[in-house]
Amino acid sequence: MGLLDAPVAGAYALVKGLTLGLEPVAGGFSAVLAIVLFTLGVRALMLPLAVRAARGEKARAALLPKLARLRERHGRNPERLRRETAALYEREGASPLTGFGPMLLQFPFFMVMYRLFRSGMIAGHQNVLLAHAVFSVPLGQNFVSVAATPAGLVFAGLFVALAVVGWWSSRHAPQAWMRLLSLGTVAVAAFVPLAAGVYLLASASWTAVERAVLRRTILTPAG
């Protein structure tokens, strides 16, 4: 039994239930909407961690002048600079790893969604979600296998949406690696099932809105 077998079976039951419940109103888009709702539910559970990360980011930004002075004072002694920097973060209750938490926590959920639409059988039963499609493109299909066909246009639309959301979100990202990661989702989406790409788009959209709200309520200093 694999490590992800139980989470995938649980996610399958949830997404399949949502899909069946949405079919009377969403029709052929019920599975896509179910994935979006699943994603938003996951991100809502992570909201307290995102708020904590935003507060840590604000504390880290307040330390920038002190960090600059440490670099001026101990720039020629890397070991001393490392110790003094670590001590400063500890005294102020901040961390240089601010922002990693929510991103790292999302990875297992993304892998579950990936496995969910790459498995023909789940918990000993046929995976009926693979029968669902978006504009005739199966949710278990990936871009690489259909790039030269009309189905590639569906993925092209997904890539454009991911690029736009990533660009908008990255404008206010505090660190370069966060900006690259936001835009790098486009490359990832080319190799994963369409369903996982939908998950990425829903999650990226949540991140963009979440950062806009947190920037207004936490990150921006009071005037």
LUMSE-882185 format. One record per residue (C-alpha): x, y, z; residue in three letters. Coordinates in steps of 0.5 Angstrom, whole numbers, always signed. Example, Ala and Ser with C-alpha at 12.3 -4.5 7.8 and 13.67 -1.06 7.14 Angstrom:
% residues 2
u / v / w / type
+25 / -9 / +16 / Ala
+27 / -2 / +14 / Ser
END
This chain:
% residues 223
u / v / w / type
+0 / +0 / +0 / Met
+3 / +7 / -2 / Gly
+4 / +13 / +2 / Leu
-1 / +17 / -2 / Leu
-7 / +11 / -3 / Asp
-11 / +13 / +3 / Ala
-11 / +21 / +2 / Pro
-12 / +19 / -6 / Val
-18 / +15 / -4 / Ala
-21 / +20 / +1 / Gly
-20 / +26 / -4 / Ala
-23 / +21 / -10 / Tyr
-29 / +20 / -5 / Ala
-30 / +28 / -4 / Leu
-29 / +30 / -11 / Val
-33 / +25 / -14 / Lys
-39 / +27 / -9 / Gly
-38 / +34 / -11 / Leu
-38 / +32 / -18 / Thr
-45 / +28 / -17 / Leu
-48 / +34 / -13 / Gly
-46 / +39 / -18 / Leu
-48 / +36 / -24 / Glu
-55 / +38 / -24 / Pro
-53 / +45 / -25 / Val
-46 / +45 / -28 / Ala
-47 / +39 / -33 / Gly
-41 / +38 / -36 / Gly
-37 / +42 / -32 / Phe
-39 / +39 / -25 / Ser
-32 / +36 / -25 / Ala
-28 / +42 / -26 / Val
-32 / +46 / -21 / Leu
-31 / +40 / -16 / Ala
-24 / +41 / -17 / Ile
-24 / +48 / -16 / Val
-28 / +47 / -9 / Leu
-24 / +42 / -7 / Phe
-18 / +47 / -8 / Thr
-21 / +53 / -5 / Leu
-23 / +48 / +1 / Gly
-15 / +46 / +2 / Val
-13 / +53 / +2 / Arg
-18 / +56 / +7 / Ala
-16 / +51 / +12 / Leu
-9 / +54 / +11 / Met
-11 / +61 / +12 / Leu
-9 / +61 / +19 / Pro
-2 / +59 / +17 / Leu
-2 / +64 / +11 / Ala
-4 / +70 / +16 / Val
+2 / +68 / +21 / Arg
+7 / +68 / +15 / Ala
+5 / +75 / +13 / Ala
+6 / +77 / +20 / Arg
+13 / +74 / +20 / Gly
+14 / +77 / +13 / Glu
+12 / +84 / +16 / Lys
+17 / +83 / +22 / Ala
+23 / +81 / +17 / Arg
+22 / +87 / +13 / Ala
+22 / +91 / +19 / Ala
+29 / +88 / +21 / Leu
+32 / +90 / +14 / Leu
+36 / +96 / +17 / Pro
+39 / +92 / +22 / Lys
+41 / +87 / +17 / Leu
+44 / +92 / +13 / Ala
+48 / +94 / +19 / Arg
+50 / +87 / +21 / Leu
+53 / +86 / +14 / Arg
+57 / +93 / +14 / Glu
+60 / +91 / +21 / Arg
+61 / +84 / +19 / His
+62 / +83 / +12 / Gly
+69 / +81 / +12 / Arg
+67 / +75 / +17 / Asn
+62 / +71 / +14 / Pro
+62 / +66 / +20 / Glu
+61 / +72 / +25 / Arg
+56 / +75 / +20 / Leu
+52 / +68 / +20 / Arg
+52 / +68 / +28 / Arg
+50 / +75 / +29 / Glu
+44 / +75 / +24 / Thr
+41 / +68 / +27 / Ala
+42 / +72 / +34 / Ala
+38 / +78 / +31 / Leu
+32 / +73 / +28 / Tyr
+32 / +69 / +35 / Glu
+31 / +76 / +39 / Arg
+26 / +79 / +34 / Glu
+22 / +72 / +33 / Gly
+23 / +73 / +26 / Ala
+25 / +68 / +21 / Ser
+29 / +68 / +14 / Pro
+24 / +62 / +12 / Leu
+18 / +66 / +12 / Thr
+13 / +64 / +6 / Gly
+15 / +57 / +6 / Phe
+10 / +54 / +10 / Gly
+4 / +55 / +6 / Pro
+8 / +53 / +0 / Met
+11 / +47 / +3 / Leu
+4 / +45 / +6 / Leu
+1 / +45 / -1 / Gln
+5 / +40 / -4 / Phe
+2 / +34 / -1 / Pro
-5 / +36 / -4 / Phe
-2 / +37 / -11 / Phe
+1 / +30 / -11 / Met
-6 / +27 / -9 / Val
-9 / +31 / -14 / Met
-4 / +29 / -19 / Tyr
-5 / +22 / -17 / Arg
-12 / +22 / -17 / Leu
-12 / +23 / -25 / Phe
-7 / +19 / -26 / Arg
-10 / +12 / -23 / Ser
-15 / +8 / -27 / Gly
-17 / +4 / -21 / Met
-17 / +7 / -14 / Ile
-19 / +3 / -8 / Ala
-20 / -3 / -12 / Gly
-25 / +1 / -16 / His
-25 / +4 / -23 / Gln
-24 / +12 / -23 / Asn
-30 / +15 / -26 / Val
-27 / +22 / -26 / Leu
-23 / +20 / -32 / Leu
-29 / +20 / -36 / Ala
-30 / +27 / -35 / His
-27 / +33 / -40 / Ala
-27 / +40 / -41 / Val
-28 / +42 / -48 / Phe
-27 / +35 / -50 / Ser
-20 / +34 / -47 / Val
-20 / +29 / -41 / Pro
-18 / +31 / -34 / Leu
-13 / +26 / -34 / Gly
-10 / +28 / -40 / Gln
-3 / +32 / -41 / Asn
-1 / +38 / -45 / Phe
+5 / +34 / -48 / Val
+1 / +28 / -51 / Ser
-4 / +33 / -54 / Val
+0 / +39 / -56 / Ala
+0 / +38 / -64 / Ala
-8 / +37 / -63 / Thr
-14 / +42 / -63 / Pro
-14 / +40 / -55 / Ala
-8 / +43 / -54 / Gly
-12 / +50 / -55 / Leu
-15 / +48 / -48 / Val
-8 / +48 / -45 / Phe
-6 / +54 / -48 / Ala
-12 / +58 / -45 / Gly
-10 / +55 / -38 / Leu
-3 / +57 / -39 / Phe
-5 / +64 / -41 / Val
-9 / +64 / -35 / Ala
-4 / +61 / -30 / Leu
+1 / +66 / -33 / Ala
-3 / +72 / -32 / Val
-5 / +70 / -25 / Val
+2 / +69 / -23 / Gly
+5 / +76 / -26 / Trp
-1 / +79 / -22 / Trp
+1 / +76 / -16 / Ser
+9 / +76 / -17 / Ser
+9 / +84 / -17 / Arg
+8 / +84 / -10 / His
+12 / +78 / -8 / Ala
+17 / +80 / -3 / Pro
+23 / +75 / -5 / Gln
+25 / +73 / -12 / Ala
+24 / +65 / -11 / Trp
+17 / +67 / -9 / Met
+16 / +71 / -16 / Arg
+20 / +65 / -20 / Leu
+15 / +60 / -17 / Leu
+9 / +64 / -18 / Ser
+11 / +64 / -26 / Leu
+14 / +57 / -26 / Gly
+7 / +54 / -25 / Thr
+6 / +55 / -32 / Val
+12 / +50 / -34 / Ala
+9 / +45 / -29 / Val
+2 / +45 / -32 / Ala
+5 / +43 / -38 / Ala
+7 / +36 / -36 / Phe
+1 / +34 / -31 / Val
-6 / +32 / -32 / Pro
-11 / +38 / -34 / Leu
-14 / +37 / -27 / Ala
-8 / +38 / -24 / Ala
-7 / +44 / -28 / Gly
-14 / +47 / -26 / Val
-12 / +45 / -18 / Tyr
-6 / +50 / -20 / Leu
-10 / +55 / -23 / Leu
-15 / +55 / -17 / Ala
-9 / +55 / -12 / Ser
-6 / +61 / -16 / Ala
-12 / +65 / -16 / Ser
-13 / +64 / -9 / Trp
-6 / +66 / -7 / Thr
-6 / +73 / -11 / Ala
-13 / +75 / -8 / Val
-10 / +72 / -1 / Glu
-4 / +77 / -2 / Arg
-8 / +83 / -4 / Ala
-12 / +82 / +2 / Val
-6 / +81 / +7 / Leu
-2 / +87 / +4 / Arg
-8 / +91 / +6 / Arg
-9 / +89 / +13 / Thr
-2 / +86 / +15 / Ile
+4 / +87 / +11 / Leu
+2 / +95 / +9 / Thr
+5 / +99 / +15 / Pro
-1 / +103 / +19 / Ala
+0 / +111 / +16 / Gly
END
